[in-house]
Amino acid sequence: MVVARNQINIRLDNQQQALIDRAAKSVGKTRTEFILEASRREAEQVLLSQTVFVLESDAYDLFVSLLDAPTTPNDALRDLLKTQAPWE
């Protein structure tokens, strides 16, 4: 079991707290569990929205061919592959 060691303090008004408490209770979670889950889910969506993109058919075909082409190892590529994903 992972022990949480960090703390985040937030300020909210009575209506915001009541809404969060009501929603948390409706799904059987504590306020902390509810806020943490919702915050994490939103953070992952924000990061994913910055990495998912849509291309026209021709641009997609070119993109895929570039991805499939062999690469020449270089320092920048090695550094990139060692970098941990933001959500991990």
Secondary structure as the mmCIF struct_conf table of DSSP 4:
data_model
#
loop_
_struct_conf.conf_type_id
_struct_conf.id
_struct_conf.beg_label_comp_id
_struct_conf.beg_label_asym_id
_struct_conf.beg_label_seq_id
_struct_conf.end_label_comp_id
_struct_conf.end_label_asym_id
_struct_conf.end_label_seq_id
HELX_LH_PP_P HELX_LH_PP_P1 VAL A 2 ALA A 4
HELX_RH_AL_P HELX_RH_AL_P1 ASN A 14 SER A 26
TURN_TY1_P TURN_TY1_P1 VAL A 27 GLY A 28
HELX_RH_AL_P HELX_RH_AL_P2 ARG A 31 SER A 49
TURN_TY1_P TURN_TY1_P2 GLN A 50 THR A 51
HELX_RH_AL_P HELX_RH_AL_P3 SER A 57 ASP A 68
BEND BEND1 ALA A 69 ALA A 69
HELX_RH_AL_P HELX_RH_AL_P4 ASP A 75 LYS A 82
BEND BEND2 THR A 83 THR A 83
HELX_LH_PP_P HELX_LH_PP_P2 GLN A 84 ALA A 85
TURN_TY1_P TURN_TY1_P3 PRO A 86 TRP A 87
#
